[in-house]
Amino acid sequence: MSLRARNMGGGVPFFMPTYVYEVLDKKGEGTGDFFEVVQPITDDALTKHPESGQPVRRVPQAFNIAGKWSDMKSKSMLSNKNLEQLGFTKYEKRGDGYMERVAGKEGPPSISAD
């Protein structure tokens, strides 16, 4: 489950979870067809697909909280600027057998297989 912000007036975002549902067959077994719905946590789980009317069940999902070590923060934690501030050196591939330093001050400015 993820959270999506909705502006509910006054400029203050209101976060509602995105729930995953699976479409069920006539025997009540999962078909492997999934869809997402953004709905308040206080709403009851859907029992029917909103468009087709087929029976559905809510699929439990791990929730995502943006914290110091979450995936949502990992990009900023591994930014070139942050890596350099922490004393790391980072190279990126710029061509076949050629890498260029993009963060840090240690090591050669580029590395070549030649």
Secondary structure by P-SEA (a helix, b strand, c coil): cbbbbbbccccbbbbbbbbbbbbbccccccccbbbbbbccccccccccccccccbbbbbbbbbbbbcccccccccccccaaaaaaabbbbbbbccccbbbbccccccccccccc
